Amino acid sequence: MNIVESVTVIVSNCAVVVGIFIAIMQLRKMQVSNDLQQKNILADHERRKKQSTIEFSHQVLEERIKATDEINKVFKNQEVVNVTAPDYINNVNDVKGAISRYLNLMERISVGINIGVYDRDTFMRITGSLTIKFYKRIEPVIIEKRRITGNPKAYCDFEQLVKDMTNAYQENTPLIQNDNANIKYS
């Protein structure tokens, strides 16, 4: 092997090493770029989840206001709904319909929150404590509906959400100190 061939082999080996080094650097750069893209995708998903929660929460709030108005016409001063009261039994002011519409909407958002489609912490910031208070006020209606329909699981997701929010409030009071509604991946 002459000097020219030796130099050629050395140069080609150096070129291969440099090429491998460049490829490794490109792969690392791609990995960093992919990590950033993944982080951006997760942050966008979180924003959309929170936005959807906010939009649905406003729909729930409107229905709760209607139900509260109807309940207050029959049951004064924030008293718990009495399912044996004549005004409730006779459905004065469509109080049963107003409560049913609210319960159905709450069960829908509760299922979404419980399976992760909607964001519990965002919902809690918007209407959590009012939802808990209203649940306690209409809990006898839920119990009565379960008895009448023979379905002990009726509104179970709503019930679970209220329990989870109650526990979260006890652990994180005030909520702002441990603000879990922030975007996690931004």
Backbone as a ProteinNet text record, in pm:
[ID]
protein_1_A
[PRIMARY]
MNIVESVTVIVSNCAVVVGIFIAIMQLRKMQVSNDLQQKNILADHERRKKQSTIEFSHQVLEERIKATDEINKVFKNQEVVNVTAPDYINNVNDVKGAISRYLNLMERISVGINIGVYDRDTFMRITGSLTIKFYKRIEPVIIEKRRITGNPKAYCDFEQLVKDMTNAYQENTPLIQNDNANIKYS
[TERTIARY]
84.6	0	90.3	69.6	153.6	95.2	164.2	126.5	-6.3	-29.2	-154	-272.8	-261.1	-369.6	-392.5	-284.5	-295.9	-364.6	-324.9	-387	-534.3	-563.9	-702.5	-786.9	-733.1	-806.3	-826.9	-723.5	-734.7	-837.2	-830.7	-924.8	-1067.2	-1085.3	-1221.4	-1273.8	-1186.7	-1228.2	-1264.6	-1186.4	-1218.6	-1352.1	-1373.8	-1500.6	-1617.7	-1599.7	-1705.4	-1732	-1627	-1642.1	-1712	-1670.8	-1735.2	-1881.1	-1906.6	-2044.6	-2131	-2076.3	-2149.2	-2174.9	-2074.2	-2090.5	-2201.3	-2201.2	-2304.7	-2442.6	-2449.7	-2577.9	-2630	-2539.1	-2578.9	-2629.9	-2561.2	-2603.9	-2740.4	-2762.8	-2892	-3003.4	-2973.8	-3073	-3108.5	-3008.4	-3035	-3118.2	-3083.8	-3159.7	-3305.2	-3323.6	-3459.7	-3533.7	-3464.2	-3527.3	-3573.3	-3488.6	-3525.8	-3645.8	-3643.6	-3755.1	-3883.2	-3871.4	-3988.4	-4041.8	-3951.3	-3993.6	-4069.5	-4019	-4084.7	-4220.6	-4227.2	-4355.9	-4454.3	-4408	-4495.8	-4545.2	-4456.8	-4495.2	-4599.5	-4579.8	-4676.2	-4811.2	-4808.4	-4933.3	-5007	-4933.8	-4997.2	-5052.6	-4978.8	-5026.8	-5151.3	-5152.1	-5270.5	-5390	-5366.1	-5473.5	-5528.8	-5439.6	-5483.4	-5566.8	-5522.7	-5598.8	-5737.5	-5744.8	-5874.6	-5965.6	-5906.9	-5982.5	-6039.3	-5958.7	-6003.2	-6107.2	-6087	-6183.9	-6318.3	-6316	-6439.7	-6508.9	-6430.2	-6485.6	-6552.3	-6486.6	-6542.5	-6674.7	-6676.1	-6798.1	-6913	-6885.8	-6991.2	-7034.1	-6940.2	-6972.3	-7072.6	-7060.3	-7155.2	-7294.8	-7300.8	-7429.7	-7491.2	-7408.8	-7455.3	-7501.4	-7425.7	-7459.7	-7595.5	-7619.6	-7749.6	-7864.1	-7844.1	-7949.9	-7968.5	-7859	-7872	-7947.1	-7922.6	-7994.7	-8144.3	-8180.3	-8322.6	-8381	-8308.8	-8358	-8368.8	-8270.5	-8273.7	-8393.8	-8420.5	-8537.1	-8666	-8680.5	-8802.4	-8809.7	-8697.6	-8695.7	-8727.9	-8671.6	-8694.2	-8839.9	-8912.2	-9054.3	-9132.7	-9080.2	-9149.2	-9086.2	-8953.8	-8881.7	-8797.4	-8830.9	-8767.3	-8637.8	-8558.3	-8440.6	-8340.8	-8311.4	-8209	-8239.3	-8364.9	-8395	-8381.7	-8354.9	-8338.8	-8474.4	-8469.8	-8594.1	-8659	-8784.7	-8862.1	-8946.8	-8908.4	-8978.1	-9116.6	-9150.2	-9284.9	-9376.1	-9323.9	-9406.2	-9508.5	-9629.6	-9734.5	-9693.8	-9624.4	-9583.3	-9484.9	-9400.5	-9308.3	-9384.6	-9468.6	-9544.9	-9632.5	-9694.6	-9783	-9705.6	-9576.3	-9488.3	-9520.6	-9539.5	-9567	-9448	-9477.1	-9375.4	-9276.7	-9319.2	-9233.6	-9101.4	-9106.6	-8985	-8916.6	-8994	-8933.3	-8859.3	-8919.3	-8855.5	-8726.1	-8729.3	-8609.6	-8497.2	-8530.1	-8428	-8377.6	-8467.9	-8427.4	-8334.5	-8365.5	-8278.6	-8138.9	-8135.5	-8006.9	-7931.8	-8000.5	-7935.6	-7879.5	-7955	-7907.8	-7783.3	-7784.9	-7668.7	-7548.6	-7572.6	-7463.8	-7407.9	-7493.4	-7443.1	-7353.9	-7392.8	-7310	-7172.7	-7168.7	-7037.8	-6958.8	-7028.4	-6959.5	-6892.7	-6962.2	-6901.4	-6777.1	-6790.1	-6676.2	-6558.8	-6588.1	-6481.2	-6420.5	-6503.9	-6455.3	-6371.2	-6394.8	-6313.2	-6202	-6192.6	-6081.2	-6106	-6227.4	-6257.5	-6260.8	-6319	-6323.1	-6230.3	-6195.8	-6097.8	-6166	-6146.4	-6209.8	-6166.4	-6038.2	-5988.5	-6042.6	-6055.6	-6114.9	-6261.3	-6332.5	-6473.5	-6487.8	-6398.2	-6404.1	-6385.9	-6295.2	-6272.1	-6394	-6462.9	-6577	-6699.6	-6730.8	-6858.9	-6858.1	-6741.8	-6731	-6809	-6787.2	-6853.9	-7004.8	-7047.7	-7192.6	-7253.7	-7179.3	-7228	-7244.7	-7148.5	-7156.7	-7278.5	-7295.8	-7410.8	-7542.9	-7550.1	-7674.8	-7700.7	-7594.8	-7610.3	-7675.3	-7625	-7680.9	-7828	-7861.4	-8000	-8092.9	-8044.8	-8131.5	-8101.7	-8015.4	-7982.6	-8106.2	-8207.3	-8326.9	-8395.5	-8385.9	-8444.9	-8369.2	-8237.7	-8156.4	-8191.9	-8201	-8236.9	-8374.5	-8469.1	-8605.5	-8605.7	-8530.4	-8523.9	-8463.1	-8362.4	-8303.4	-8405.8	-8483.6	-8584.7	-8694.1	-8744	-8853.8	-8811.2	-8690.8	-8645.5	-8584.3	-8552.9	-8486.4	-8341.8	-8287.4	-8150.4	-8063.1	-7993.1	-7910.9	-7790.3	-7761.9	-7647.1	-7686	-7812	-7855.6	-7777.9	-7722.4	-7645.9	-7523	-7467.5	-7351.2	-7226.5	-7213.4	-7096.5	-7103.9	-7224.6	-7243	-7209	-7258.8	-7229.6	-7078.6	-7011.3	-6866.4	-6791.2	-6833.6	-6768.9	-6781	-6899.2	-6919	-6828.4	-6817.6	-6728	-6583.1	-6541.7	-6403.7	-6374.9	-6470	-6449.1	-6447.4	-6534.8	-6537.5	-6403.4	-6351.4	-6219.8	-6109.1	-6115.1	-6012.1	-6014.7	-6133.8	-6143.2	-6085.1	-6108.5	-6055.5	-5903.7	-5847.9	-5702.2	-5632.8	-5698.2	-5632.7	-5700.8	-5739.8	-5807	-5704.2	-5704.2	-5783.5	-5726.7	-5812.5	-5776.6	-5661.7	-5655.4	-5554	-5413.1	-5394.6	-5261.7	-5204	-5284.9	-5241	-5324	-5290.2	-5373.4	-5350.4	-5429.5	-5416.2	-5483.7	-5547.2	-5613.5	-5517.5	-5392.8	-5294.7	-5263.1	-5220.2	-5178.3	-5051.9	-5054.4	-4945.5	-4824.8	-4843.6	-4735.6	-4687.2	-4716.7	-4674.4	-4534.1
-115.9	0	123.6	208.8	326.8	440.6	549.2	664	722.1	730.9	789.4	704.6	574.2	487.2	499.2	507.8	521.2	652.2	759.5	890.1	885.4	821.3	810.4	734	624.3	545.3	627.9	700.1	782.3	893.1	959.5	1068.9	1014.6	899.5	844.4	800.3	744.7	706.9	831	937.3	1063.4	1118.7	1109.2	1157.6	1077.6	947.5	862.6	903	923.5	964.5	1099.8	1194.4	1326.6	1312.4	1229.1	1205.6	1146.6	1051.6	990.9	1096.1	1177.9	1284.8	1382.3	1420.5	1511.8	1446.1	1318.2	1246.6	1241.3	1215.3	1212	1349	1453.4	1589.5	1620.6	1577.9	1600.2	1522.9	1399.9	1320.9	1386.8	1439.3	1508.9	1634.2	1705.6	1826.2	1790.1	1679.7	1634.4	1593.1	1527.5	1484.2	1604.5	1706.6	1828.6	1894.2	1896.4	1954.3	1874.1	1741.2	1655.8	1674.6	1686.2	1709.4	1840.9	1943.3	2074	2065.6	1994.5	1976.7	1902.7	1798.4	1722.4	1809.5	1888.7	1979.4	2080	2131.9	2226.5	2160.4	2037.3	1963.8	1941.2	1899.4	1877.2	2007.2	2116.2	2246	2289.3	2267.6	2302.5	2218.1	2089.3	2001.8	2051.1	2087.8	2139.2	2265.7	2356.1	2480.3	2449.7	2359.8	2324.1	2256.3	2171.8	2103.4	2205.9	2300.8	2404.4	2495.4	2530.1	2613.7	2542.1	2414.6	2336.8	2331.4	2317.5	2314.8	2448.2	2556.8	2690	2707.3	2668.9	2684.5	2600.5	2474.8	2388.4	2435.5	2486.9	2536.2	2650.8	2735	2846	2794.4	2690.1	2628	2568.9	2502.5	2445.6	2556.6	2663.8	2776.6	2836.4	2853.4	2906.4	2815.3	2685.2	2590	2588.3	2602.6	2606.9	2732.3	2843.1	2966.4	2947.3	2887.5	2860.2	2767.2	2659.9	2564.2	2631.1	2712.3	2782.8	2875.2	2946.6	3036	2958.2	2844.5	2764	2704.1	2656.2	2598.6	2705.5	2824.3	2932	2979.1	2957.1	2991.6	2895.2	2774.3	2670.7	2653.6	2651.1	2631.2	2755.7	2826.8	2956.2	2941.1	3047.1	3063.2	2948.2	2904.2	2801.5	2669.6	2644.9	2519.2	2402.5	2286.1	2164.5	2126.9	2076.1	2037.3	1921.7	1940.1	1837.8	1765.7	1641.2	1567.6	1519.4	1536.1	1498	1619.3	1738.2	1859.8	1862.1	1906.3	1910.7	1992.3	2103.6	2184.8	2110.8	2026.4	1947.3	1835.7	1765.7	1653.8	1702.8	1819.6	1875.5	1951.1	1953.5	2013.8	2161.7	2234.9	2378	2445.9	2534.3	2609.5	2518.7	2399.6	2304	2283.4	2278.7	2262.6	2129.7	2023.9	1893.8	1899.7	1965	1976.4	2056.1	2165.6	2249	2170.6	2097.5	2017.3	1905.3	1840	1730.6	1779.9	1894.7	1948.8	1977.4	2035.3	2064	1934.4	1836.9	1710.1	1640.2	1641.3	1575.6	1645.4	1777.1	1852.2	1827.1	1825.9	1800.9	1659.6	1564.8	1428.5	1423.2	1494.4	1497.1	1557.6	1673.2	1735.2	1655.3	1593.4	1512.7	1390.7	1325.9	1212.2	1261.4	1373.4	1429.1	1462.6	1519.4	1553	1425.2	1331	1208.2	1121.4	1131.8	1053	1136	1263.8	1346.1	1427.9	1428.9	1510.5	1658.3	1687.9	1824.2	1832.2	1953.5	1975.8	2008.7	1922.7	1940.1	2069	2098.4	2215.7	2345.6	2350.5	2467.8	2478.9	2367.2	2367.5	2413.9	2367.3	2407.5	2557.9	2615.1	2759.7	2838.2	2787.2	2860.3	2846.5	2724.4	2702.1	2588.6	2551.2	2436.3	2447.6	2554.1	2564.4	2579.3	2651.3	2663.9	2530.1	2453.2	2321	2230.9	2234.2	2152.3	2193.6	2323.7	2372.8	2334	2348.4	2315.9	2165.6	2086	1940.8	1903.3	1963	1932.2	1971.9	2078.6	2125.7	2031.2	1971.8	1885.1	1735.9	1702.6	1561.5	1475.2	1524.1	1441.1	1404.8	1492.2	1462.1	1346.5	1346.6	1238.6	1106.5	1108.9	988.1	938.1	1030.7	994	938	998.1	947.7	807.2	783.6	650.7	548.5	588.8	498.7	470.1	574.1	558.9	475.2	501.9	431.3	294.9	271.4	146.2	143.4	259.8	270	337.3	257.7	316.5	394.7	382.5	452.4	581.2	618.7	742.6	860.5	938.9	1060	1027.4	908	868.6	948.1	987.2	1067	1206.9	1262.5	1393	1381.1	1277.1	1254.7	1240.1	1164.3	1144.1	1275	1354.6	1483.3	1572.3	1575.8	1657.6	1608.9	1477.3	1423.1	1461.8	1447.7	1482.1	1630.2	1715	1859.2	1894.6	1833.2	1859	1821.9	1705.2	1662	1756.1	1798	1888.4	2022.2	2072.8	2199.3	2184.3	2070.3	2048.7	2039.4	1984.2	1968.4	2096.2	2175.7	2288.7	2422.5	2449.7	2576.2	2679.9	2798.4	2837.4	2775.7	2759	2690.9	2760.6	2891.1	2966.1	2931.1	2892.2	2855.2	2739	2644.4	2528.6	2526.9	2614.4	2636.4	2528.6	2423.4	2312.1	2339.6	2455.4	2487.3	2549	2573	2628.4	2527.7	2578.1	2491.4	2417.9	2286.3	2204.5	2197.8	2214.7	2188.3	2313.8	2429.2	2551.1	2590
0	0	0	-95.3	-103.7	-21.1	-16.6	67.7	21	-103.8	-155.3	-111.6	-121.7	-78.8	72.1	150.8	296.3	332.8	266.9	294	254.2	142.9	96.7	197.9	250.8	351	477.3	520.6	641.8	621.3	506.9	477.7	470.3	403.5	392.7	529.3	612.8	748.2	830.2	815.7	885.8	836.6	707.2	650.2	705.1	719.6	776.2	920.7	998.6	1138.9	1146.5	1064.9	1063.5	1020.6	922.1	876.4	987.3	1060.5	1172.9	1280.3	1308.4	1407.6	1364.1	1237.6	1186.4	1194.3	1160.7	1168.3	1311.5	1406.1	1547.9	1590.8	1551	1586.8	1524.9	1402.3	1336.3	1408.1	1449.8	1523.3	1656.2	1725.9	1852.2	1828.1	1723	1688.7	1656.2	1583.1	1550.5	1677	1770	1893.8	1974.9	1984.6	2056	1987.7	1855.8	1780.9	1803.8	1802.9	1827.3	1968.8	2066.6	2204.9	2215.9	2148.6	2149.4	2081.2	1968.5	1899.8	1989	2055.1	2143.3	2258.4	2313.6	2421.7	2372.8	2251.9	2194.7	2168.3	2121.9	2097	2228.5	2332.1	2462.7	2520.4	2506	2555.8	2480.1	2348.1	2268.8	2310.8	2335.6	2382.4	2516.3	2607.9	2738.4	2722.1	2635.2	2613.1	2558.2	2462.2	2403.5	2507.6	2588.8	2694.4	2792.5	2831.4	2924.6	2859.3	2731.8	2661.8	2650.6	2618.2	2610	2745.2	2850.7	2985.9	3018.2	2983.3	3009.2	2934.2	2807.6	2727.7	2783	2816.8	2869.7	3008.5	3086.7	3221.2	3215.1	3114.7	3101	3067	2986.7	2955.8	3082.8	3164	3290.7	3384.3	3390.3	3477.2	3440.3	3311.6	3267.3	3311.5	3298.2	3335.9	3487	3563.1	3708.1	3752.2	3687	3720.3	3696.7	3584.7	3557.2	3662.8	3693.6	3793.3	3929.7	3965.5	4095.1	4102.1	3994.3	3992.6	4017	3950.6	3966.9	4107.6	4157.6	4292.8	4396.4	4378.5	4476	4478.4	4369.9	4369.4	4458.6	4472.7	4549.8	4688.6	4693.3	4818.8	4844.9	4947.4	4975	5053.5	5053.4	5139.6	5131.1	5012.2	4990.7	5061.7	5092.7	5160.8	5063.3	5119.3	5041.2	4981.4	4858.6	4790.3	4866.1	4898.4	4968.4	4864.5	4833.1	4727.8	4770.1	4897.6	4943.2	4956.7	4929.4	4939.4	4826.1	4855.4	4751.9	4628.5	4649.3	4533.7	4444.3	4502.5	4421.9	4351.4	4426.7	4369.3	4255.3	4272.4	4169.2	4061.3	4071.3	3971.1	3947	4054	4044.2	3976.9	3882.6	3807	3733.8	3699.4	3629.8	3702.8	3834.3	3914.5	3883	3859.5	3827.4	3693.8	3596.2	3464.8	3471.8	3545.7	3559.5	3626.6	3731.1	3800.8	3710.2	3638.3	3548.6	3438.5	3378.7	3274.4	3330.5	3448.6	3512	3542.5	3600.8	3635.2	3511.4	3403.4	3281	3225.9	3228.3	3182.2	3274	3403.4	3498.8	3484.6	3457.7	3438.2	3314.2	3208	3086.7	3112.9	3176	3200.2	3303.2	3398.5	3500.3	3437.9	3346.4	3275.9	3202.1	3132.2	3059.2	3149.6	3264.7	3359.6	3417	3454.7	3518	3424.4	3292.9	3199.2	3135.4	3171.1	3124.5	2999.8	2948	2831	2869.7	2984	3037.3	3158.2	3197.1	3302	3434.7	3533.6	3664.2	3733.2	3729.7	3801.1	3741.7	3610	3546.2	3585.7	3583	3622.5	3767.1	3853.1	3994.2	4009.4	3932.8	3944.1	3897.7	3799.1	3745.1	3834.4	3874.4	3941.2	4042.8	4090.2	4180.3	4309.3	4385.7	4516.4	4500.7	4397	4373.6	4332.8	4255.9	4214.5	4336.2	4426.8	4548.3	4631.5	4650	4728.4	4662.9	4530.4	4460.6	4464	4454.8	4464.1	4596.8	4704.9	4836.8	4843.9	4774.2	4776.3	4700.1	4593.4	4512.3	4530.2	4622.2	4645	4671.8	4746	4764.6	4632.6	4533.6	4402.5	4337.8	4348.9	4292.5	4360	4490.7	4566.3	4524.1	4509.4	4467.8	4325.7	4235.7	4097.2	4094.5	4177.2	4183.5	4233.3	4332.5	4388.5	4284.8	4219.8	4123.6	4003	3952	3832	3862.9	3989.8	4025.7	3978.2	3950.7	3901.7	4007.5	4088.3	4195.1	4142.7	4013.2	3955.1	3883.1	3889.7	3824.3	3882.3	3794.9	3830.8	3916	3900.1	3980.6	3942.8	3816.5	3778.5	3838.5	3843.5	3908.6	4056.9	4119.6	4261.4	4284.9	4197.6	4211.6	4192.5	4096.3	4073.6	4196.6	4256.7	4376.7	4490	4506.6	4610.3	4582.4	4456.7	4420.4	4442.6	4404.2	4422.7	4570.7	4648.2	4792.9	4854.4	4817.9	4868.5	4822.2	4697.2	4644.4	4716.7	4745.7	4819.6	4959.9	5022.6	5156.8	5154.8	5048.6	5037.9	4991.7	4909.7	4843.6	4870.4	4988.8	5016.3	5056.2	5001.6	4885.9	4758.1	4660.1	4536.1	4463.8	4470.6	4397.1	4444.9	4571.4	4619.8	4540.7	4507.8	4430.5	4304	4212.2	4095.1	3990.5	3997.4	3903.9	3770.6	3755.8	3630.2	3529.7	3567.3	3473.7	3364.3	3248.6	3138.9	3183.8	3175	3228.4	3136.1	3006.6	2911.2	2840.5	2894.1	2824.3	2862.9
[MASK]
++++++++++++++++++++++++++++++++++++++++++++++++++++++++++++++++++++++++++++++++++++++++++++++++++++++++++++++++++++++++++++++++++++++++++++++++++++++++++++++++++++++++++++++++++++++++++

